[in-house]
């Protein structure tokens, strides 16, 4: 089974969101001690949403 172009795009969006969140956490002192920050929370929420969209595309 091959992925459609839309499914591939959604997977890419989730991957990019994950990389952005990890990159931020690695550089943010608050996030590194697990206290978190507003920007880190936004990036994690963006990743979660992109992942949900990618999964719903796979199921459909």
C-alpha positions as CSV (number, residue, x, y, z in Angstrom):
1,X,0.0,0.0,0.0
2,X,1.4,3.4,-1.0
3,X,0.7,6.7,0.7
4,X,-1.2,9.3,-1.2
5,X,0.4,12.8,-1.7
6,X,-1.9,14.2,0.9
7,X,-1.0,11.5,3.5
8,X,2.7,12.1,2.7
9,X,2.2,15.8,3.2
10,X,0.4,15.3,6.6
11,X,3.2,12.9,7.7
12,X,5.8,15.6,6.7
13,X,3.9,18.2,8.7
14,X,3.9,16.0,11.7
15,X,7.7,15.3,11.3
16,X,8.4,19.0,10.9
17,X,6.3,19.9,14.0
18,X,8.2,17.2,16.0
19,X,11.6,18.5,14.9
20,X,10.6,22.1,15.8
21,X,9.4,21.0,19.3
22,X,12.5,18.9,20.0
23,X,14.7,21.7,18.7
24,X,13.0,24.1,21.1
25,X,13.1,21.8,24.1
26,X,16.8,21.2,23.5
27,X,17.6,24.9,23.6
28,X,15.1,26.2,26.2
29,X,16.3,26.1,29.8
30,X,12.7,26.0,31.2
31,X,11.7,23.1,28.9
32,X,14.9,21.2,29.7
33,X,14.1,21.1,33.4
34,X,10.5,20.0,32.5
35,X,9.0,23.3,33.7
36,X,8.0,24.1,30.2
37,X,7.2,27.4,28.6
38,X,4.4,28.9,26.5
39,X,6.4,28.5,23.2
40,X,7.2,24.9,24.1
41,X,3.6,24.2,24.9
42,X,2.5,25.7,21.6
43,X,5.0,23.6,19.6
44,X,3.8,20.4,21.4
45,X,0.2,21.2,20.7
46,X,1.0,21.8,17.0
47,X,2.8,18.5,16.8
48,X,-0.1,16.7,18.5
49,X,-2.6,18.3,16.0
50,X,-0.4,17.4,13.0
51,X,-0.1,13.8,14.3
52,X,-3.9,13.5,14.7
53,X,-4.4,14.8,11.1
54,X,-1.9,12.4,9.7
55,X,-3.4,9.4,11.5
56,X,-7.0,10.4,10.5
57,X,-5.7,10.5,6.9
58,X,-4.2,7.0,7.2
59,X,-7.5,5.6,8.6
60,X,-9.6,7.1,5.8
